[in-house]
Amino acid sequence: MELRMRFVNAVLAGEDSMTALCEEYEVSRKTGYKWLSRFQAEGPAGLAERSRAPRVVRWAVSQAQAEAITGLRRQHPSWGPKKTARQIAGADAGAVLAGAEHHR
């Protein structure tokens, strides 16, 4: 965050052009403008590192769904995802199974 703060201070002080400062700090112009925009909108807190993790995971299954699928798979280990999906109630059982397979 210290590097970002120095960069923004240099931009605001007009020490050099945005292009030259981006080259000096070894960031793309897109990143330089993003840091400047975040600083102007949020102050120094806007320069903090942000999570890159998705906010919503579409294929995520609830704990109850995962337990139901795991239980069914243990009872019938030879069943594949299609047959197991037919046994699971729900509109999108195939997607639920695809996500649950990673939880075993």
N, C-alpha and C positions, 0 to 999 in steps of 0.2 A: 504494500500500500504506500510505502514511503516513496518508491520510484514513481508511482502514479501521481502522488501529490507534487513531487518536484516537477514532473512533466506539465501538469496543469498550471502550476505557478509560473513556469517558463512561458507557457502559451499566453496566459493572462498578462504577463509582464511585457509581452511583445518582443521577447529576446530574439526570435527568429521566426521564419514562416512555419506553418504547420508541417509542411513537407520536410523541411530541414530538421525540425525537432523530432518528428517521427523517425527519421533516419538515425538521428543521434541516439534516441532511446530504443532503437531497434524494434519498433512496433509499426504496424500498418497504419495508413491514414484513417482507415475505417475504425480501428481500435482507438486511435488518438481522439477522433471526434466523439466516439462513444464515451470515453473517459471524461472529456470536457462536458459533454451533455449531462452525464450523470452527476458530475460535480455541481454544475449550475442548477440542477433540479433538486439534489438532495444534500449538497454540501459535502464535507469530507467523508461522511458515512457512505455516500454513493460510490466511493472508490474501493470499498471493501470487496474482497473476492466473493463471488456469488456461486451458488450451487448450479451445476450443469445438469443435475438429475431432472427428469421429467416430473412435472407436478402431478400428472395423472397417468397411471399405467392402465391402459385399456384392457389388457389381458390378465390383470391381477385377479386372483380368486380370494374369496373370503376364507377365513380359517375353517368355518363350517363346511364350505364346499370342498376344500382340500381334504378334510377328514372324511367326508362322504365318499369322495373319489378314491382315496387311498384305501378305505375299508373295502369298497367294492373290488378294487384291483387285488387286494390280498385274498378275498374270497374266491376270485376267478382270475388267477394269474395268467391264464392262456388267452383271455379276452384282449383284443386290441382296442384302440381308441374309438373306433366306430361302434362296436358292440357295446362298449361301456357307455358311450354317449347316448345310445338308445335307452339305457336303463336309468340315466340321470334325468330328473325333471328339470325343465328350463328351456327357454327359447333358443339359447345359444350354447348348448351343451358341448359342441365341438370345440369352441373357443375356450370354454372352461377347462376342458380336458387338456388342451394343448398347453395351457399355463400351469396346470396342476402336475403335469408329467415332470416338471422341473423341481417339484417340491418333495419328491419321493426320497 
